Amino acid sequence: RITNNAETMPPDFLDFEIPRVPHMTISPAKGKLAAGQNMNVIVSFVPKALGKFNQDLVIKYCSGLYSHTLRCSGEAPLIGEKKIPVKGLERTGRDFDPEHVFVNQNNMSLAP
């Protein structure tokens, strides 16, 4: 979650941008927050190969003047079965929604 804790800001908003990194998708990757506003950002691990992956997400804000680095890691130990996509007129709105598996905060730990 990205939060703009400022009471007031001269441009009346805080802009942020998260550049793309391999094996991760970010939604939304950029945006603007008014004073006191917050926004959930979903970071998904989407591996394109087997193995362990560690990536640094650099969150840039205030037109790139400031940044915060978030360390993300994931592991792809095996290849799962590929789903057969629904095609044509059989597609519904749910076929377009991404499937998210959220991490429980109690299971998270800081890397040494």
Biopython code that builds the backbone (N, CA, C, O; Angstrom):
import numpy as np
from Bio.PDB.StructureBuilder import StructureBuilder

atoms = [
    (1, "ARG", "N", (0.855, -1.166, 0.000)),
    (1, "ARG", "CA", (0.000, 0.000, 0.000)),
    (1, "ARG", "C", (0.898, 1.225, 0.000)),
    (1, "ARG", "O", (1.835, 1.329, 0.792)),
    (2, "ILE", "N", (0.601, 2.136, -0.889)),
    (2, "ILE", "CA", (1.321, 3.404, -0.957)),
    (2, "ILE", "C", (0.394, 4.467, -0.388)),
    (2, "ILE", "O", (-0.767, 4.574, -0.783)),
    (3, "THR", "N", (0.926, 5.255, 0.550)),
    (3, "THR", "CA", (0.127, 6.269, 1.228)),
    (3, "THR", "C", (0.804, 7.624, 1.115)),
    (3, "THR", "O", (2.022, 7.725, 1.264)),
    (4, "ASN", "N", (0.031, 8.660, 0.853)),
    (4, "ASN", "CA", (0.514, 10.029, 0.866)),
    (4, "ASN", "C", (0.136, 10.616, 2.223)),
    (4, "ASN", "O", (-1.009, 11.017, 2.432)),
    (5, "ASN", "N", (1.100, 10.668, 3.145)),
    (5, "ASN", "CA", (0.848, 11.152, 4.502)),
    (5, "ASN", "C", (0.926, 12.667, 4.633)),
    (5, "ASN", "O", (0.721, 13.201, 5.723)),
    (6, "ALA", "N", (1.214, 13.356, 3.558)),
    (6, "ALA", "CA", (1.361, 14.807, 3.627)),
    (6, "ALA", "C", (0.016, 15.475, 3.892)),
    (6, "ALA", "O", (-1.013, 15.064, 3.357)),
    (7, "GLU", "N", (0.044, 16.501, 4.721)),
    (7, "GLU", "CA", (-1.163, 17.285, 4.987)),
    (7, "GLU", "C", (-1.552, 18.063, 3.730)),
    (7, "GLU", "O", (-2.692, 17.995, 3.269)),
    (8, "THR", "N", (-0.604, 18.788, 3.196)),
    (8, "THR", "CA", (-0.807, 19.517, 1.944)),
    (8, "THR", "C", (0.500, 19.473, 1.172)),
    (8, "THR", "O", (1.579, 19.392, 1.758)),
    (9, "MET", "N", (0.394, 19.527, -0.120)),
    (9, "MET", "CA", (1.583, 19.562, -0.972)),
    (9, "MET", "C", (1.360, 20.640, -2.025)),
    (9, "MET", "O", (0.230, 20.854, -2.465)),
    (10, "PRO", "N", (2.421, 21.314, -2.427)),
    (10, "PRO", "CA", (2.254, 22.374, -3.429)),
    (10, "PRO", "C", (1.571, 21.906, -4.715)),
    (10, "PRO", "O", (0.681, 22.606, -5.197)),
    (11, "PRO", "N", (1.944, 20.745, -5.303)),
    (11, "PRO", "CA", (1.224, 20.363, -6.523)),
    (11, "PRO", "C", (-0.093, 19.649, -6.238)),
    (11, "PRO", "O", (-0.764, 19.215, -7.175)),
    (12, "ASP", "N", (-0.482, 19.516, -4.964)),
    (12, "ASP", "CA", (-1.736, 18.883, -4.542)),
    (12, "ASP", "C", (-1.792, 17.379, -4.792)),
    (12, "ASP", "O", (-2.863, 16.784, -4.665)),
    (13, "PHE", "N", (-0.670, 16.744, -5.144)),
    (13, "PHE", "CA", (-0.664, 15.297, -5.309)),
    (13, "PHE", "C", (0.763, 14.760, -5.200)),
    (13, "PHE", "O", (1.731, 15.509, -5.328)),
    (14, "LEU", "N", (0.877, 13.470, -4.965)),
    (14, "LEU", "CA", (2.157, 12.761, -4.940)),
    (14, "LEU", "C", (2.124, 11.768, -6.092)),
    (14, "LEU", "O", (1.250, 10.903, -6.146)),
    (15, "ASP", "N", (3.070, 11.890, -7.010)),
    (15, "ASP", "CA", (3.111, 10.944, -8.122)),
    (15, "ASP", "C", (4.128, 9.850, -7.806)),
    (15, "ASP", "O", (5.130, 10.099, -7.136)),
    (16, "PHE", "N", (3.862, 8.628, -8.295)),
    (16, "PHE", "CA", (4.803, 7.525, -8.106)),
    (16, "PHE", "C", (4.877, 6.697, -9.379)),
    (16, "PHE", "O", (3.954, 6.690, -10.193)),
    (17, "GLU", "N", (5.995, 6.001, -9.531)),
    (17, "GLU", "CA", (6.199, 5.116, -10.676)),
    (17, "GLU", "C", (7.091, 3.970, -10.242)),
    (17, "GLU", "O", (8.071, 4.172, -9.525)),
    (18, "ILE", "N", (6.747, 2.754, -10.684)),
    (18, "ILE", "CA", (7.541, 1.568, -10.381)),
    (18, "ILE", "C", (7.952, 0.959, -11.718)),
    (18, "ILE", "O", (7.116, 0.368, -12.401)),
    (19, "PRO", "N", (9.233, 1.090, -12.110)),
    (19, "PRO", "CA", (9.679, 0.526, -13.387)),
    (19, "PRO", "C", (9.546, -0.997, -13.414)),
    (19, "PRO", "O", (9.556, -1.646, -12.368)),
    (20, "ARG", "N", (9.422, -1.557, -14.608)),
    (20, "ARG", "CA", (9.284, -3.002, -14.782)),
    (20, "ARG", "C", (10.562, -3.722, -14.378)),
    (20, "ARG", "O", (11.666, -3.218, -14.586)),
    (21, "VAL", "N", (10.398, -4.912, -13.796)),
    (21, "VAL", "CA", (11.522, -5.785, -13.463)),
    (21, "VAL", "C", (11.175, -7.196, -13.935)),
    (21, "VAL", "O", (9.997, -7.542, -14.030)),
    (22, "PRO", "N", (12.190, -8.018, -14.233)),
    (22, "PRO", "CA", (11.920, -9.379, -14.706)),
    (22, "PRO", "C", (11.186, -10.219, -13.665)),
    (22, "PRO", "O", (11.434, -10.085, -12.467)),
    (23, "HIS", "N", (10.300, -11.070, -14.115)),
    (23, "HIS", "CA", (9.569, -12.054, -13.315)),
    (23, "HIS", "C", (8.554, -11.448, -12.349)),
    (23, "HIS", "O", (8.001, -12.174, -11.522)),
    (24, "MET", "N", (8.291, -10.155, -12.424)),
    (24, "MET", "CA", (7.310, -9.505, -11.559)),
    (24, "MET", "C", (6.396, -8.623, -12.415)),
    (24, "MET", "O", (6.840, -7.989, -13.372)),
    (25, "THR", "N", (5.114, -8.599, -12.050)),
    (25, "THR", "CA", (4.204, -7.633, -12.660)),
    (25, "THR", "C", (3.657, -6.749, -11.544)),
    (25, "THR", "O", (3.394, -7.219, -10.437)),
    (26, "ILE", "N", (3.491, -5.484, -11.844)),
    (26, "ILE", "CA", (3.045, -4.505, -10.856)),
    (26, "ILE", "C", (1.781, -3.833, -11.387)),
    (26, "ILE", "O", (1.728, -3.405, -12.540)),
    (27, "SER", "N", (0.757, -3.745, -10.523)),
    (27, "SER", "CA", (-0.494, -3.123, -10.941)),
    (27, "SER", "C", (-1.078, -2.298, -9.795)),
    (27, "SER", "O", (-1.377, -2.866, -8.745)),
    (28, "PRO", "N", (-1.249, -1.015, -9.948)),
    (28, "PRO", "CA", (-0.814, -0.160, -11.042)),
    (28, "PRO", "C", (0.671, 0.172, -10.901)),
    (28, "PRO", "O", (1.192, 0.233, -9.788)),
    (29, "ALA", "N", (1.344, 0.383, -12.016)),
    (29, "ALA", "CA", (2.777, 0.671, -12.007)),
    (29, "ALA", "C", (3.064, 2.154, -11.807)),
    (29, "ALA", "O", (4.201, 2.531, -11.525)),
    (30, "LYS", "N", (2.049, 2.996, -11.948)),
    (30, "LYS", "CA", (2.235, 4.425, -11.678)),
    (30, "LYS", "C", (0.894, 5.038, -11.328)),
    (30, "LYS", "O", (-0.165, 4.491, -11.637)),
    (31, "GLY", "N", (0.967, 6.195, -10.670)),
    (31, "GLY", "CA", (-0.266, 6.850, -10.278)),
    (31, "GLY", "C", (-0.006, 8.144, -9.542)),
    (31, "GLY", "O", (1.139, 8.565, -9.374)),
    (32, "LYS", "N", (-1.089, 8.772, -9.103)),
    (32, "LYS", "CA", (-1.025, 10.023, -8.347)),
    (32, "LYS", "C", (-1.934, 9.889, -7.141)),
    (32, "LYS", "O", (-3.037, 9.348, -7.231)),
    (33, "LEU", "N", (-1.449, 10.393, -6.000)),
    (33, "LEU", "CA", (-2.218, 10.339, -4.759)),
    (33, "LEU", "C", (-2.400, 11.745, -4.201)),
    (33, "LEU", "O", (-1.440, 12.509, -4.101)),
    (34, "ALA", "N", (-3.624, 12.080, -3.842)),
    (34, "ALA", "CA", (-3.897, 13.350, -3.175)),
    (34, "ALA", "C", (-3.445, 13.245, -1.716)),
    (34, "ALA", "O", (-3.186, 12.144, -1.231)),
    (35, "ALA", "N", (-3.350, 14.357, -1.025)),
    (35, "ALA", "CA", (-2.947, 14.364, 0.384)),
    (35, "ALA", "C", (-3.888, 13.488, 1.195)),
    (35, "ALA", "O", (-5.106, 13.642, 1.109)),
    (36, "GLY", "N", (-3.331, 12.562, 1.990)),
    (36, "GLY", "CA", (-4.117, 11.667, 2.826)),
    (36, "GLY", "C", (-4.669, 10.447, 2.108)),
    (36, "GLY", "O", (-5.282, 9.590, 2.745)),
    (37, "GLN", "N", (-4.470, 10.345, 0.816)),
    (37, "GLN", "CA", (-4.998, 9.219, 0.041)),
    (37, "GLN", "C", (-4.005, 8.055, 0.049)),
    (37, "GLN", "O", (-2.800, 8.260, 0.196)),
    (38, "ASN", "N", (-4.525, 6.816, -0.113)),
    (38, "ASN", "CA", (-3.649, 5.659, -0.248)),
    (38, "ASN", "C", (-4.154, 4.773, -1.377)),
    (38, "ASN", "O", (-5.293, 4.896, -1.825)),
    (39, "MET", "N", (-3.269, 3.866, -1.831)),
    (39, "MET", "CA", (-3.596, 2.996, -2.960)),
    (39, "MET", "C", (-2.897, 1.656, -2.770)),
    (39, "MET", "O", (-1.712, 1.609, -2.438)),
    (40, "ASN", "N", (-3.632, 0.566, -2.982)),
    (40, "ASN", "CA", (-3.025, -0.758, -2.951)),
    (40, "ASN", "C", (-2.319, -1.013, -4.272)),
    (40, "ASN", "O", (-2.859, -0.734, -5.342)),
    (41, "VAL", "N", (-1.108, -1.544, -4.186)),
    (41, "VAL", "CA", (-0.334, -1.920, -5.359)),
    (41, "VAL", "C", (-0.108, -3.425, -5.276)),
    (41, "VAL", "O", (0.383, -3.924, -4.263)),
    (42, "ILE", "N", (-0.462, -4.147, -6.332)),
    (42, "ILE", "CA", (-0.314, -5.600, -6.353)),
    (42, "ILE", "C", (0.949, -5.952, -7.123)),
    (42, "ILE", "O", (1.095, -5.602, -8.294)),
    (43, "VAL", "N", (1.868, -6.654, -6.446)),
    (43, "VAL", "CA", (3.087, -7.158, -7.071)),
    (43, "VAL", "C", (2.917, -8.663, -7.206)),
    (43, "VAL", "O", (2.765, -9.365, -6.206)),
    (44, "SER", "N", (2.943, -9.158, -8.436)),
    (44, "SER", "CA", (2.745, -10.584, -8.697)),
    (44, "SER", "C", (4.039, -11.204, -9.200)),
    (44, "SER", "O", (4.740, -10.622, -10.029)),
    (45, "PHE", "N", (4.347, -12.389, -8.691)),
    (45, "PHE", "CA", (5.505, -13.155, -9.147)),
    (45, "PHE", "C", (5.058, -14.000, -10.329)),
    (45, "PHE", "O", (4.214, -14.884, -10.180)),
    (46, "VAL", "N", (5.617, -13.732, -11.495)),
    (46, "VAL", "CA", (5.250, -14.435, -12.722)),
    (46, "VAL", "C", (6.539, -14.952, -13.364)),
    (46, "VAL", "O", (7.075, -14.321, -14.275)),
    (47, "PRO", "N", (7.043, -16.112, -12.884)),
    (47, "PRO", "CA", (8.334, -16.599, -13.396)),
    (47, "PRO", "C", (8.230, -17.094, -14.831)),
    (47, "PRO", "O", (7.210, -17.635, -15.257)),
    (48, "LYS", "N", (9.310, -16.892, -15.552)),
    (48, "LYS", "CA", (9.387, -17.373, -16.927)),
    (48, "LYS", "C", (10.382, -18.526, -17.034)),
    (48, "LYS", "O", (10.635, -19.038, -18.125)),
    (49, "ALA", "N", (10.945, -18.934, -15.889)),
    (49, "ALA", "CA", (11.896, -20.043, -15.834)),
    (49, "ALA", "C", (11.870, -20.626, -14.421)),
    (49, "ALA", "O", (11.307, -20.024, -13.506)),
    (50, "LEU", "N", (12.481, -21.802, -14.249)),
    (50, "LEU", "CA", (12.570, -22.425, -12.930)),
    (50, "LEU", "C", (13.685, -21.781, -12.120)),
    (50, "LEU", "O", (14.643, -21.260, -12.691)),
    (51, "GLY", "N", (13.570, -21.810, -10.790)),
    (51, "GLY", "CA", (14.627, -21.308, -9.922)),
    (51, "GLY", "C", (14.132, -20.304, -8.901)),
    (51, "GLY", "O", (12.937, -20.027, -8.795)),
    (52, "LYS", "N", (15.094, -19.764, -8.148)),
    (52, "LYS", "CA", (14.809, -18.730, -7.151)),
    (52, "LYS", "C", (15.157, -17.377, -7.749)),
    (52, "LYS", "O", (16.150, -17.229, -8.460)),
    (53, "PHE", "N", (14.324, -16.404, -7.448)),
    (53, "PHE", "CA", (14.514, -15.077, -8.013)),
    (53, "PHE", "C", (14.424, -14.024, -6.917)),
    (53, "PHE", "O", (13.540, -14.076, -6.062)),
    (54, "ASN", "N", (15.343, -13.075, -6.950)),
    (54, "ASN", "CA", (15.342, -11.930, -6.043)),
    (54, "ASN", "C", (15.414, -10.675, -6.900)),
    (54, "ASN", "O", (16.307, -10.530, -7.735)),
    (55, "GLN", "N", (14.479, -9.786, -6.688)),
    (55, "GLN", "CA", (14.420, -8.560, -7.474)),
    (55, "GLN", "C", (14.223, -7.370, -6.545)),
    (55, "GLN", "O", (13.525, -7.465, -5.536)),
    (56, "ASP", "N", (14.839, -6.264, -6.894)),
    (56, "ASP", "CA", (14.624, -5.007, -6.185)),
    (56, "ASP", "C", (13.638, -4.166, -6.982)),
    (56, "ASP", "O", (13.893, -3.827, -8.137)),
    (57, "LEU", "N", (12.513, -3.830, -6.361)),
    (57, "LEU", "CA", (11.561, -2.900, -6.966)),
    (57, "LEU", "C", (11.899, -1.511, -6.443)),
    (57, "LEU", "O", (11.919, -1.288, -5.233)),
    (58, "VAL", "N", (12.157, -0.600, -7.330)),
    (58, "VAL", "CA", (12.475, 0.769, -6.935)),
    (58, "VAL", "C", (11.234, 1.620, -7.169)),
    (58, "VAL", "O", (10.825, 1.844, -8.309)),
    (59, "ILE", "N", (10.644, 2.088, -6.086)),
    (59, "ILE", "CA", (9.464, 2.951, -6.168)),
    (59, "ILE", "C", (9.966, 4.390, -6.224)),
    (59, "ILE", "O", (10.544, 4.888, -5.258)),
    (60, "LYS", "N", (9.745, 5.049, -7.345)),
    (60, "LYS", "CA", (10.183, 6.437, -7.512)),
    (60, "LYS", "C", (8.980, 7.343, -7.300)),
    (60, "LYS", "O", (7.886, 7.061, -7.790)),
    (61, "TYR", "N", (9.185, 8.427, -6.572)),
    (61, "TYR", "CA", (8.087, 9.364, -6.347)),
    (61, "TYR", "C", (8.589, 10.793, -6.375)),
    (61, "TYR", "O", (9.795, 11.043, -6.358)),
    (62, "CYS", "N", (7.656, 11.726, -6.419)),
    (62, "CYS", "CA", (7.959, 13.163, -6.572)),
    (62, "CYS", "C", (8.782, 13.396, -7.841)),
    (62, "CYS", "O", (9.859, 13.990, -7.798)),
    (63, "SER", "N", (8.258, 12.918, -8.962)),
    (63, "SER", "CA", (8.900, 13.064, -10.278)),
    (63, "SER", "C", (10.308, 12.487, -10.305)),
    (63, "SER", "O", (11.183, 13.016, -10.989)),
    (64, "GLY", "N", (10.530, 11.408, -9.568)),
    (64, "GLY", "CA", (11.824, 10.732, -9.564)),
    (64, "GLY", "C", (12.853, 11.330, -8.625)),
    (64, "GLY", "O", (13.993, 10.867, -8.596)),
    (65, "LEU", "N", (12.482, 12.357, -7.846)),
    (65, "LEU", "CA", (13.432, 12.971, -6.915)),
    (65, "LEU", "C", (13.774, 12.046, -5.754)),
    (65, "LEU", "O", (14.887, 12.094, -5.230)),
    (66, "TYR", "N", (12.834, 11.213, -5.353)),
    (66, "TYR", "CA", (13.033, 10.307, -4.225)),
    (66, "TYR", "C", (12.722, 8.885, -4.667)),
    (66, "TYR", "O", (11.999, 8.663, -5.638)),
    (67, "SER", "N", (13.283, 7.927, -3.936)),
    (67, "SER", "CA", (12.985, 6.529, -4.262)),
    (67, "SER", "C", (13.034, 5.685, -2.997)),
    (67, "SER", "O", (13.664, 6.049, -2.005)),
    (68, "HIS", "N", (12.356, 4.554, -3.061)),
    (68, "HIS", "CA", (12.354, 3.574, -1.976)),
    (68, "HIS", "C", (12.502, 2.206, -2.631)),
    (68, "HIS", "O", (11.798, 1.895, -3.591)),
    (69, "THR", "N", (13.418, 1.388, -2.113)),
    (69, "THR", "CA", (13.666, 0.070, -2.688)),
    (69, "THR", "C", (12.963, -0.997, -1.870)),
    (69, "THR", "O", (13.080, -1.036, -0.645)),
    (70, "LEU", "N", (12.234, -1.859, -2.558)),
    (70, "LEU", "CA", (11.505, -2.957, -1.939)),
    (70, "LEU", "C", (12.075, -4.255, -2.492)),
    (70, "LEU", "O", (12.048, -4.480, -3.702)),
    (71, "ARG", "N", (12.592, -5.111, -1.612)),
    (71, "ARG", "CA", (13.195, -6.384, -2.026)),
    (71, "ARG", "C", (12.103, -7.436, -2.150)),
    (71, "ARG", "O", (11.367, -7.682, -1.194)),
    (72, "CYS", "N", (11.993, -8.060, -3.322)),
    (72, "CYS", "CA", (10.991, -9.100, -3.571)),
    (72, "CYS", "C", (11.701, -10.390, -3.958)),
    (72, "CYS", "O", (12.725, -10.369, -4.641)),
    (73, "SER", "N", (11.150, -11.503, -3.519)),
    (73, "SER", "CA", (11.738, -12.793, -3.886)),
    (73, "SER", "C", (10.632, -13.783, -4.191)),
    (73, "SER", "O", (9.507, -13.653, -3.708)),
    (74, "GLY", "N", (10.968, -14.771, -4.998)),
    (74, "GLY", "CA", (10.021, -15.813, -5.353)),
    (74, "GLY", "C", (10.772, -17.049, -5.797)),
    (74, "GLY", "O", (11.950, -16.984, -6.148)),
    (75, "GLU", "N", (10.081, -18.175, -5.780)),
    (75, "GLU", "CA", (10.699, -19.430, -6.191)),
    (75, "GLU", "C", (9.740, -20.183, -7.106)),
    (75, "GLU", "O", (8.549, -20.303, -6.819)),
    (76, "ALA", "N", (10.279, -20.684, -8.206)),
    (76, "ALA", "CA", (9.517, -21.507, -9.144)),
    (76, "ALA", "C", (10.176, -22.888, -9.167)),
    (76, "ALA", "O", (11.052, -23.141, -9.994)),
    (77, "PRO", "N", (9.752, -23.802, -8.244)),
    (77, "PRO", "CA", (10.424, -25.099, -8.137)),
    (77, "PRO", "C", (9.994, -26.111, -9.194)),
    (77, "PRO", "O", (10.720, -27.070, -9.459)),
    (78, "LEU", "N", (8.819, -25.910, -9.804)),
    (78, "LEU", "CA", (8.361, -26.863, -10.813)),
    (78, "LEU", "C", (7.453, -26.180, -11.811)),
    (78, "LEU", "O", (6.951, -25.079, -11.584)),
    (79, "ILE", "N", (7.262, -26.853, -12.900)),
    (79, "ILE", "CA", (6.391, -26.319, -13.942)),
    (79, "ILE", "C", (5.000, -26.886, -13.734)),
    (79, "ILE", "O", (4.825, -28.103, -13.670)),
    (80, "GLY", "N", (4.017, -26.018, -13.628)),
    (80, "GLY", "CA", (2.637, -26.462, -13.440)),
    (80, "GLY", "C", (1.970, -26.777, -14.769)),
    (80, "GLY", "O", (2.517, -26.526, -15.843)),
    (81, "GLU", "N", (0.791, -27.328, -14.664)),
    (81, "GLU", "CA", (0.033, -27.628, -15.874)),
    (81, "GLU", "C", (-0.481, -26.334, -16.487)),
    (81, "GLU", "O", (-0.937, -25.431, -15.787)),
    (82, "LYS", "N", (-0.400, -26.270, -17.777)),
    (82, "LYS", "CA", (-0.869, -25.092, -18.482)),
    (82, "LYS", "C", (-2.376, -25.207, -18.691)),
    (82, "LYS", "O", (-2.875, -26.233, -19.155)),
    (83, "LYS", "N", (-3.085, -24.151, -18.348)),
    (83, "LYS", "CA", (-4.537, -24.148, -18.523)),
    (83, "LYS", "C", (-4.884, -23.947, -19.992)),
    (83, "LYS", "O", (-4.207, -23.215, -20.714)),
    (84, "ILE", "N", (-5.933, -24.600, -20.411)),
    (84, "ILE", "CA", (-6.431, -24.400, -21.766)),
    (84, "ILE", "C", (-7.361, -23.188, -21.723)),
    (84, "ILE", "O", (-8.385, -23.219, -21.040)),
    (85, "PRO", "N", (-7.013, -22.122, -22.446)),
    (85, "PRO", "CA", (-7.829, -20.907, -22.368)),
    (85, "PRO", "C", (-9.194, -21.090, -23.028)),
    (85, "PRO", "O", (-9.346, -21.817, -24.009)),
    (86, "VAL", "N", (-10.168, -20.409, -22.456)),
    (86, "VAL", "CA", (-11.512, -20.388, -23.034)),
    (86, "VAL", "C", (-11.480, -19.407, -24.199)),
    (86, "VAL", "O", (-10.966, -18.296, -24.073)),
    (87, "LYS", "N", (-12.031, -19.825, -25.325)),
    (87, "LYS", "CA", (-11.984, -18.973, -26.513)),
    (87, "LYS", "C", (-13.389, -18.653, -27.014)),
    (87, "LYS", "O", (-14.367, -19.316, -26.669)),
    (88, "GLY", "N", (-13.446, -17.633, -27.822)),
    (88, "GLY", "CA", (-14.676, -17.305, -28.530)),
    (88, "GLY", "C", (-15.788, -16.778, -27.653)),
    (88, "GLY", "O", (-15.550, -16.061, -26.681)),
    (89, "LEU", "N", (-16.998, -17.141, -28.009)),
    (89, "LEU", "CA", (-18.184, -16.613, -27.338)),
    (89, "LEU", "C", (-18.408, -17.208, -25.958)),
    (89, "LEU", "O", (-19.252, -16.717, -25.209)),
    (90, "GLU", "N", (-17.664, -18.268, -25.600)),
    (90, "GLU", "CA", (-17.812, -18.885, -24.279)),
    (90, "GLU", "C", (-17.134, -18.066, -23.184)),
    (90, "GLU", "O", (-17.347, -18.333, -22.001)),
    (91, "ARG", "N", (-16.328, -17.080, -23.551)),
    (91, "ARG", "CA", (-15.614, -16.265, -22.569)),
    (91, "ARG", "C", (-16.592, -15.383, -21.806)),
    (91, "ARG", "O", (-17.537, -14.835, -22.373)),
    (92, "THR", "N", (-16.342, -15.260, -20.505)),
    (92, "THR", "CA", (-17.145, -14.379, -19.662)),
    (92, "THR", "C", (-16.224, -13.351, -19.025)),
    (92, "THR", "O", (-15.014, -13.377, -19.251)),
    (93, "GLY", "N", (-16.777, -12.459, -18.243)),
    (93, "GLY", "CA", (-15.969, -11.445, -17.569)),
    (93, "GLY", "C", (-14.922, -12.041, -16.650)),
    (93, "GLY", "O", (-13.832, -11.484, -16.517)),
    (94, "ARG", "N", (-15.226, -13.162, -16.011)),
    (94, "ARG", "CA", (-14.264, -13.803, -15.103)),
    (94, "ARG", "C", (-13.040, -14.331, -15.835)),
    (94, "ARG", "O", (-11.971, -14.450, -15.237)),
    (95, "ASP", "N", (-13.174, -14.647, -17.113)),
    (95, "ASP", "CA", (-12.030, -15.135, -17.887)),
    (95, "ASP", "C", (-10.974, -14.054, -18.080)),
    (95, "ASP", "O", (-9.826, -14.365, -18.396)),
    (96, "PHE", "N", (-11.340, -12.806, -17.897)),
    (96, "PHE", "CA", (-10.410, -11.701, -18.076)),
    (96, "PHE", "C", (-9.788, -11.241, -16.757)),
    (96, "PHE", "O", (-8.813, -10.490, -16.773)),
    (97, "ASP", "N", (-10.325, -11.673, -15.623)),
    (97, "ASP", "CA", (-9.808, -11.271, -14.320)),
    (97, "ASP", "C", (-8.571, -12.084, -13.968)),
    (97, "ASP", "O", (-8.586, -13.307, -14.110)),
    (98, "PRO", "N", (-7.488, -11.432, -13.509)),
    (98, "PRO", "CA", (-6.302, -12.188, -13.098)),
    (98, "PRO", "C", (-6.561, -12.924, -11.785)),
    (98, "PRO", "O", (-7.353, -12.473, -10.958)),
    (99, "GLU", "N", (-5.890, -14.055, -11.603)),
    (99, "GLU", "CA", (-6.004, -14.807, -10.354)),
    (99, "GLU", "C", (-4.861, -14.380, -9.442)),
    (99, "GLU", "O", (-3.692, -14.562, -9.782)),
    (100, "HIS", "N", (-5.196, -13.812, -8.283)),
    (100, "HIS", "CA", (-4.185, -13.362, -7.329)),
    (100, "HIS", "C", (-4.150, -14.311, -6.143)),
    (100, "HIS", "O", (-5.191, -14.737, -5.644)),
    (101, "VAL", "N", (-2.934, -14.640, -5.695)),
    (101, "VAL", "CA", (-2.738, -15.399, -4.464)),
    (101, "VAL", "C", (-1.938, -14.477, -3.551)),
    (101, "VAL", "O", (-0.750, -14.250, -3.784)),
    (102, "PHE", "N", (-2.576, -13.951, -2.524)),
    (102, "PHE", "CA", (-1.934, -12.968, -1.664)),
    (102, "PHE", "C", (-1.122, -13.653, -0.572)),
    (102, "PHE", "O", (-1.494, -14.720, -0.083)),
    (103, "VAL", "N", (-0.008, -13.026, -0.194)),
    (103, "VAL", "CA", (0.878, -13.541, 0.840)),
    (103, "VAL", "C", (0.351, -13.102, 2.197)),
    (103, "VAL", "O", (0.014, -11.933, 2.387)),
    (104, "ASN", "N", (0.281, -14.030, 3.133)),
    (104, "ASN", "CA", (-0.127, -13.718, 4.496)),
    (104, "ASN", "C", (1.028, -12.992, 5.182)),
    (104, "ASN", "O", (2.153, -13.493, 5.177)),
    (105, "GLN", "N", (0.777, -11.836, 5.765)),
    (105, "GLN", "CA", (1.837, -11.053, 6.405)),
    (105, "GLN", "C", (2.488, -11.805, 7.558)),
    (105, "GLN", "O", (3.651, -11.549, 7.868)),
    (106, "ASN", "N", (1.773, -12.726, 8.204)),
    (106, "ASN", "CA", (2.352, -13.494, 9.309)),
    (106, "ASN", "C", (3.407, -14.478, 8.825)),
    (106, "ASN", "O", (4.250, -14.909, 9.612)),
    (107, "ASN", "N", (3.378, -14.843, 7.546)),
    (107, "ASN", "CA", (4.342, -15.786, 6.997)),
    (107, "ASN", "C", (5.546, -15.097, 6.377)),
    (107, "ASN", "O", (6.435, -15.766, 5.850)),
    (108, "MET", "N", (5.591, -13.777, 6.430)),
    (108, "MET", "CA", (6.694, -13.040, 5.823)),
    (108, "MET", "C", (7.823, -12.868, 6.818)),
    (108, "MET", "O", (7.596, -12.795, 8.026)),
    (109, "SER", "N", (9.044, -12.804, 6.302)),
    (109, "SER", "CA", (10.204, -12.536, 7.151)),
    (109, "SER", "C", (11.157, -11.637, 6.387)),
    (109, "SER", "O", (11.170, -11.626, 5.156)),
    (110, "LEU", "N", (11.952, -10.886, 7.127)),
    (110, "LEU", "CA", (12.928, -10.001, 6.512)),
    (110, "LEU", "C", (14.168, -10.798, 6.146)),
    (110, "LEU", "O", (14.626, -11.640, 6.918)),
    (111, "ALA", "N", (14.706, -10.527, 4.966)),
    (111, "ALA", "CA", (15.929, -11.205, 4.536)),
    (111, "ALA", "C", (17.109, -10.666, 5.343)),
    (111, "ALA", "O", (17.124, -9.490, 5.706)),
    (112, "PRO", "N", (18.106, -11.526, 5.629)),
    (112, "PRO", "CA", (19.272, -11.052, 6.403)),
    (112, "PRO", "C", (20.096, -10.049, 5.642)),
    (112, "PRO", "O", (21.102, -9.560, 6.155)),
]
sb = StructureBuilder()
sb.init_structure("model")
sb.init_model(0)
sb.init_chain("A")
sb.init_seg("    ")
for serial, (resi, resn, name, xyz) in enumerate(atoms, 1):
    if name == "N":
        sb.init_residue(resn, " ", resi, " ")
    sb.init_atom(name, np.array(xyz, "f"), 0.0, 1.0, " ", f" {name:<3s}", serial, name[0])
structure = sb.get_structure()
